[in-house]
Amino acid sequence: MADRGVDMLALPKEVKDQLAELDLELSEGDITQKGYEKKRTKLLLPFFIHTPVEAPPPAYDAQAPGPSNASGSTHANAHTQAPPPSSSSRYRDRRSRRPHRSGGTRDDRYRSDIHTEAVQAALAKHKEEKMALPMPTKRRSTYVQSPINNCTPPDSSSSSEDEGALLRQSSVGAGLGVPAPSSLLQPPSLQSPDSWINRSVQGSSTSSSASSASSTLSHGESKPQPQPSQTQTQAQPQYKPQYQPQYQPQYQPQYQPQYQPQYQPQLQPQSQPQHPAIADMLAQARIGLSENSGPPPDVLAAAPQARGSSQVDRPNNPPVVRGMSRGQSRSSMMETADGVPVNSRVSTKIQQLLNTLKRPKRPPLSEFFVDDQEEIVEVPQPDPNTPRPEGRQIIPVKGEPLGVVSNWPPALQAALARWGATQGKSPALTALDITGKSLYTLTYGKLWSRSVKLAYTLLNKLGPKNEQVLKPGDRVALVYPNSDPGMFWVAFYGCLLAEVIPVPIEVPLSRKDAGSSQVGFLLGSCGVTLALTSEICLKGLPKTPTGEILQFKGWPQLKWVVTDSKYLTKPGKDWQPHIPTANTDPAYIEYKASKEGTVMGVAVSKVAMLTHCQALTQACNYCEGETLVNVLDFKKDMGLWHGVLTSVMNRIHTISVPYAVMKACPLSWVQRVHIHKARVALVKCRDLHWAMMAHREQRDTSLASLRMLIVADGANPWSVSSCDAFLNVFQIHGLKPEVICPCATSPEAMTVAIRRGVPGTPLPARAILSMGGLSHGVIRVNTEDKNSALTVQDVGHVMPGALMCIVKPEGPPQLCKTDEIGEIVVNSRAGGNMYYGLPGVTKNTFEVIPVNALGAPIGEIPFVRSGLLGFVGPGSLIFVVGKNEGLLMVSGRRHNADDLVATALAVEPVKTVYRGRIAVFSVTVFYDERIVVVAEQRPDASEEDSFQWMSRVLQAIDSIHQVGLYCLALVPANTLPKTHLGGIHIFETKQHFLDGNLHPCNILMCPHTCVTNLPKPRQKQPVGVGPASIMVGNLVAGKRIAQAAGRDLGMIEDQDLIRKHQFLSEALQWRAQTDPDHCLYVLLNAKGVAVSTATCVQLHKRAEKIAAALTEKGSINTGDNVVLLYPPGIDLIASFYGCLYAGCVPVTVRPPHPQNLAATLPTVRMIIDVSKAACILTTQNLMRILRSKEAAATLNIKTWPTIIDTDDLPRHRPPTIYKPPTAEMIAYLDFSVSTTGMLTGVKISHSAVSALCRSIKLQCELYSSRQIAICLDPYCGLGFVLWCLASVYSGHQSILIPPMELESCLPLWLSTLSQYRIRDTFCSYSVMELCTKGIGTQTEILKARGLNLSCVRSCVVIAEERARLALTMSFSKLFKDLGLSPRAVSTAFGSRVNLAICMQGTTGPDPSTVYVDMKSLRHDRVRLVERGAPQSLPLMESGKILPGVRVIIVNPETRGPLGDSHLGEIWINSPHSASGYYTIYGEESLQADHFNTKLSFGDPTTLWARTGYLGFVKRTELLDAAGHRHDALFVVGSLDETLELRGLRYHPIDIETSVSRAHRSIAESAVFTWTNLLVVVAELCGSEQDALDLVPLVTNVVLEEHHLIVGVVVIVDPGVIPINSRGEKQRMHLRDSFLADQLDPIYVAYNM
């Protein structure tokens, strides 16, 4: 130490002050031991004698070696990377923000040097296992903390520290001056975080693209590095991708076709170094069929970009072409045993996560639980090695008899009357002011006279004209601050004298007080209508603007009465208060908060109050005229029983030390004992600790007068070390060892046991117990593993006149064995009587009759449950090991919240935890309790330190308690809800956690390690086609075959037309001749005005001109492919027919988005290249865009094929109109991106076009006089068919509404339906969602404008997915007021192989809805359940099967037909199926597989097309038009998208539905898997403060509802999840963007 050569006595006062301040900083953990010694040396340097010493290093070396700084010490509350403040500035900062020197802001309830050493030893064991946990990734802005002054609590008597604000020591023995070894500063279990960060950053620290700003911000907080140009770094967004692969491979896109297309958006030289291994990751991105997909872009979405330029900068990976799809990427892959591909270069973090998950789970289970249909989780087999109690049954323990003393009063009020009359000058109470000086002394005479005045006023003077407002027995609230004991005493005794029942409560500070509504519940259950308070307190209560006292949340209406003397009326000489002998009526009600947060009132009868005072007098040997110092809250518990009641009975002088004084002057109570030569002091462990911290300032205090130092929370097992340390320090000040008297109390049983403090008694007993044994409820002396030991001290003997025994805490109150931990129950006249107003709960607590092992009651007398857990030791000493409310039952084992707090605090909290404020509670998730630890983070804690601390707490709790934590969260300092004394309000904290209102700044979830009761993964049985599957008629193995068919296409009325015109081009010519002026198309703009129309002849003539232009300008050959690049409109339709007239094959492509060319143009380019288009037809406007500079920046514009602008057409007609030789020739190509990101083009033949149009015409009853409205994208699938083909075939008029017009005018579609009286309309889910979200609330306004939808007979949603029941239902409900029939809305279903399979149509039964069991569905079984059954999923029929279509459900593996109780792939046989995929290399195998497949048994001749969708067929009770029972087809989801997890099949949409329900701020979500990890991406629509709240809620809901553990939770901005024009999520595109670090997430959490 630096003081060897220094004369400490000769130092100037300011240096001494600075040294004291420094000692305080060290004791509080605001500075490390090393820093302490450095500063101390610096302060003492000038005073060294003789020895010349060189100047020390600067106080705070910004680049000091060692993990504390190297791992990053960027100041957490600054955007800039400033070095941390120097220590002297920090010192000044401290001084300025501390008006009162809070002499130790922490109580050390949980500090135990032995335990700290045990924790360090346990952590050292982990040191060998290098466990690099992946650190979460944050966007910088998310965790900017509030500045320090906001975090320092206001200094009022009711804020800041607590009671339980727990702060203990910095490192192992800082309080004892032991230097912290540097090894303790290094996290034992982790490689130093910078080592793995640096390793993962190597080779990629020079990222220059916008999304990878600067590697100095790699994980939010990393060390500042020299930058070539500081300004350049700051200008970039502060975000860093979370994946930094460690190698720089060459970029070889896997999907690059041989003909080298010219678009290479992400190969621009400037972005070359961006994500070196992205391509390789993407090349491997399709690992099994469950994931098969490629890196797709958002091909079809023209959604406005959410974050402007930063999104446009993202490279977009064009979709994989279907033809080169699935097999290739897997052929060269080897897989390791655990399914992680050897050369799949997943990002380092996910790899780290996988590595940590490979480690064995903590609780070794003999066998997994088996998934049973009825019981999801079975209870595990008990472990034979579990310790069991072996002792005999306990015998109740008796306290000594309660002696009868002749002068004990008949009632407590009688004692006051006696002392008031005979000893009026004797002091009763001395109150201190905020500085610790005496404020006033209340004598017994004053106390008596004021109490009588108050009693008289209460009974006679409250109502008008002296009406009696209060009657004896009424309940009255007492609302007094802790700083005013005198007013409280008068009010309490005034109520006793008036025989009204006082209910003391805390002073409410605001409407938002933690637990305020529960206090309201207490007042309500007690029937309180009147509140007594002091004038000063009343002025301080929160008021409404009119000056009324605020109505607090949940409180009954109260009348407030001020009890200051000047407002009281002196009674006449003849009035005397009535003082009856103590009886069983309630005397007062003490409030008590239960584990569930409910606040109940424990009623104490007059006789119990008196008996309790007598028992305390006997046990504590109180004598008349003694002095007692009380530091406890005088409103309840020990502070009330000793300091207000027993003291008056014995004429004791009480000195009340309010909490606020303790904060300003922690030694005040010791000084008071010294000044008044007090015989008894009432304290808590925190007061002992604070006094120790500050004792150096007082040399001459003496505690020799004390005969009892009663430690109120001595029952807390962690109190031992505080008591020992206090004795150590103060023994030289005359403190005798036997004086320290711990006791055990509870609101229900009152004082349970207390150490007697008789001089000369043997020193107290200690028990060193095994925590493992305790967790099984058994007492075992710890021998083998000293790390997990708990030392407890006795709390003395049972109270006089009481009988005690120990019973099992759960189930019937069976007596425990002698070596078993149980709940202490007490029978005594001195205990609570009931929970006032709650008879039901009262019975289970206050009227317990213990039973023996056979279940027979042991006697008649009722016992009261104390809520304390403990045992009876040798010599009938009582030991308490915890409380019921802190009990966490995890997997059948008991853990105590206090023990876990102690362990967490023993893990060096210095750098991380603010004032040791840690809350531990459990939440029930998936049939078990899960432990959550929440701590307040210091404002200056770095990201690294916090994460390091969290990972070490995990390991420490795992080692010492053998239990896994579910969640560890750090919240900003001072944000947890507080109790009135500043402790953490556990119940409110838990509520905030469950409601998603905790707003953590750091979170670590560990579901993989602690959730061990998941069902056993399903082993898939090999499926062989055997005799069991033999078909008999229409049955498969005893079930109906799942098949269905639409009605026959048959001979329809215009059969001649069909025979004559089997081609659509002929149908148009025929219509132009027979009905030239019939209007086929009307196109509307955003204002609902028809901007263009087309009659049959106009369309025909325009098509002829386009055909002529194609042959002249484009020199096109028959059969060439022509790309049509048009906005939705009539030009598109005319060009389509122009191509047919010219003999070309049209390919419709969505035009690029002019504001986002970089993302949308490559897709256009890709379709043009893949389809080998010979020519592009487009408008002048789009032609300019294709040739613009902006386009040139994205790709090579010189290589476009011929572009023909159809705004400028030749005047003449083509010489001939082409007629195909056969109907099997290709009519057009349909390109679309599947949700898995595959770009697929299918060939549609002329015969398929005719059959499809005929089928739709029949189903929807379309003919020339009909009008339909279409609000769909016209580029692919059924949308294109309805937009371009159906009108020409059937002759009906189509009103076209381009969906993008809805963005500027939401009601456009609905008002069109109303204006034109449309009966049939077709839309997409995105249109329906726009209307629901945008104008769903405005139905009244629309109705007033005359909008009426009663004309609509059918509104069909066109989709290629499961019917979205929730959306269609809410649409129907919202617009019901506008006359929309609930039966009108239905859905259609198509796929790539067949564009239209189902459509509701106009006849036939309504769509049916069924509820299926989700558990069965995961096993590919379909089990119908009732609506509202647990785990049920509602599914709506996807429309009626179209005429000419046959459907069968097939097992995708065996290809055999399935029964109707199975989920299988939907296979189609229909004349309008596509002819095959359009690919450059004709992959016959793929084509045959999807388009011409045969069943493996049953009907081996029919050719079927595989849709790639899973579904089932159910026969309903409804009848179709022909009178047969109707078979409904239910689509469940795409086979490619399903997630195979734990051997079960999950559909992403089901998990997403659960996730979106988890929190109000989740706008949209998407899930995908990556190397067996489930990744959930959630869009946050709230503030970024909520981002981390979502992580536990998302994890909980997926675990509860789907029995899956989420591996990674990614929180992103709204609009990040890509959605195509049909409103479908592009999950694989999202996955690839995530793995390539292109999402710019707000937060990424890796669940351990």
Disulfide bonds with the S-S distance in Angstrom:
none
